[in-house]
């Protein structure tokens, strides 16, 4: 009756082992480390940089705990903060010869002390949020009016191109704020222009008014299109911020929308506000220029002559000089999309660019007039340009779609597309709020949060053991397993733990123990009704399950609502709350019954169970008394 098959016990053992394995990394703490990441979008951190870091540390007589390449950064862990600071100075001296133009960012950081065998099993600790680890917080205001003005400027150029293609004459096109004024001379031209705008520019609403013998058409962006432009600007800025902050290697940065025009950025573990501002303020702009193919330019590339008048010298990714003309053919403002792909004939990795109408016309004219010449795509960051690629123009390129290829790997194609697509901000931003949380305050928050969970669990365990005796012990063990599984799942998901998350964890204890209280009280009711101990245990678990399921599902619905509509701390609370409900149902029902079955299940002549005092009605003298004594 009260026996589990072997496979159920196997599930319990596996769950316990996984829980212990993925919870362990959270107990090793963090160690001081130095992190090296790219300071430029076109500079990569790879195994070569790793070797240079190791050589710099050996030259300084420093022995790190380990040095590894993790993602797009190199991390070196040390035993003391003193060695960490010495290592930072040594690495900076080796990697950054020119402080005015840093190629890499050398930052202080904290990394987990987990042993290598745990890391090899992908067992990582939970990330700690800003309130627990310390760091910097920024609130950025996005200039939506600038985004709309920029869109109106682009539309004005597109309208000019479209009218010329259709041979529709006009007296002038000018942008007035976020509106576009088009002047035409007669009614027929006005009608043709209106039809063109209606067909090709659905996001514009047009109002025509007479001005003497002429007509003026004022085109403005529709309200629904305004919202779309603002949403795209906000999304583009968030994507760009992600790209920039990822280069620093900040663990679990928080970058999220706040309202209609604000972005909140939280960088846990970063204490240098100036450096964080520098990262957020990085700008990347794209320019397309023709490469100078003259003899003087070739001599300048090899360093055997001066740069010709009207040209500029830039370096490519390999450090080779490229002489380009100062005249800018296109800028990133003409680029609407960039995606990686493959050449249909050679199957080489490519980057496919999509230009707006103005850019497509210019590019078509330039490529037609410069076949078999090179065209350089230059990425400017912090005022310094670097040639991303300089392909040869093979034929005239029309239609607004451009393919970049030539000795690129798949990874380079993806990176280049990402840089071109999200290298610059869609709208200017201003920092309107900033503050720093020190690591000491974060450590104090951790200590207080852990104490609240531990003492809450101790109080619950004491009550359960006194009131329910041995069944209270079973409930307490199940409660401990619930906490173990909750931490393990959060660690496996690499969730960010914040103070609201710790509060949700404390709440999960109460929710979990409530299920055991329902089960224990149901068993008592069965005993009062005269059921045998074995039958009471079986009926208690089976009949309490429906109530437990109902109560947990309703609580889970509320948690999912918080998860879907909440942001920031509310969402952090909801994640832990929802996972805690699921683990509590497993531990309170499945695991606790496994303990009860293991202890009582094989006793065929069981006469009593240790579940505390079973109160019986005074007039029910015929019922067999089942004493609440421990049958150890």
Protein Blocks (a to p, Z undefined) as FASTA:
>chain_A
ZZccfklmmmmmmmmmmmmmmmmmmmnopadddddddfbfkbccdfklmmmmmmmmmmno
pacfbdcdehjaccdddfbfklmmmmmmmmmmmmmmblklcfbdcddddddfbdfklmmn
opacddddfklnopadddddddfklmmmmmmmmmmmmmmmmmmmnopacfbdcdehjacc
dddfbfklmmmmmmmmmmmmmmbccddddehjbccddddddfklmmmmmmmmmmmmmmmm
mmmmmmnopahiadddehjlbccdddehiablklmmmmmmpccddddddddfbfklmmmm
nopaccdehiacdddfkopacdddfbdfbdfklpcbdcddddfklopacddddddfklmm
mmmmmmmmmghiacdddddeehiacdfbacddfbdcehhiacdeehiafklmmmmmmmmm
mmpcfbdcddfbdcdddfklmmmmmmmmmmmmmmmmmmmmmmmmmmnommmmmmmmmmmm
mmmmmmmmmmmnopacdfklmmmmmmmmmmmmmmmmmmmmmmmmmmmnopafklmmmmmm
mmmmmmmmmmmmmmmmmmmmmmmmgghjlmmmmmmmmmmmmmmmmmmmmmmmmmmmmmmm
mmmblcbdcebjadddfklmmbccddddddZZ
